[in-house]
């Protein structure tokens, strides 16, 4: 069984578009943690970005980053519905 994957681990290829990445789910996740946090980033100027994060814990207790999504808009029900829908797919 593979160990936990780090956000900066470039050995895994993302399967999503430029604003989100998600690794394929290979096992049953007994617990899924989801959260969002604001970070400051620079794209010519300093701007706030909203990062959604989903972490799953499989039956062996290993944590896996299920997805990262970066948005510029505010946190809301519509964004959460989109992200949860992508996790389900």
C-alpha positions in Angstrom: 0.0 0.0 0.0 1.4 3.4 -0.9 2.0 6.0 1.8 0.5 9.4 2.0 1.1 11.8 -0.9 2.3 15.3 -0.3 0.8 18.4 -2.0 4.2 19.2 -3.6 4.7 15.6 -4.9 5.1 16.1 -8.6 5.4 12.4 -9.3 1.6 12.2 -9.5 -0.1 13.6 -12.6 -3.2 15.7 -12.0 -6.4 14.8 -13.8 -8.2 18.1 -13.7 -8.0 21.5 -15.4 -5.8 24.4 -14.6 -7.8 25.5 -11.6 -8.1 22.1 -9.8 -6.4 18.8 -9.6 -7.6 15.5 -8.4 -6.0 12.1 -8.1 -8.0 9.1 -9.1 -9.6 7.3 -6.1 -8.3 3.8 -5.9 -9.6 2.7 -2.6 -12.6 3.3 -0.3 -12.1 6.4 1.9 -13.6 5.8 5.3 -13.3 9.5 6.3 -13.0 12.6 4.0 -11.9 16.0 5.4 -12.7 19.1 3.4 -11.8 22.6 4.1 -11.0 25.9 2.4 -8.4 28.5 3.3 -7.4 31.9 1.9 -3.8 32.4 0.7 -2.0 35.3 -0.8 -0.4 34.7 -4.2 1.4 36.7 -6.8 0.4 36.9 -10.4 1.8 40.3 -11.3 0.3 41.7 -8.1 -0.5 40.2 -4.7 -4.0 38.8 -4.7 -6.0 36.5 -2.4 -6.8 33.0 -3.6 -9.2 30.5 -2.1 -7.8 27.0 -1.9 -10.2 24.1 -1.3 -8.6 20.9 0.0 -10.0 17.4 0.3 -8.1 14.7 2.3 -9.3 11.1 2.6 -8.4 8.5 5.1 -8.5 4.9 3.7 -9.3 1.8 5.6 -5.7 1.3 6.6 -5.5 4.8 8.1 -3.3 6.3 5.4 -4.1 9.9 4.4 -4.4 10.9 0.8 -4.8 14.3 -0.8 -7.9 13.8 -2.9 -7.9 17.2 -4.5 -6.9 20.8 -4.5 -8.9 23.5 -6.2 -7.8 27.2 -6.4 -10.5 29.8 -6.9 -10.6 33.6 -6.9 -14.2 34.0 -5.9 -15.7 33.8 -2.5 -16.5 30.7 -0.6 -20.1 29.5 -1.0 -22.5 26.7 -1.4 -22.2 26.7 -5.2 -18.4 26.2 -5.1 -18.7 23.4 -2.5 -21.4 21.6 -4.6 -19.1 21.7 -7.6 -16.1 20.4 -5.6 -18.1 17.6 -3.9 -19.5 16.7 -7.3 -16.0 16.4 -8.7 -15.0 14.2 -5.8 -18.0 11.9 -6.4 -17.3 11.5 -10.1 
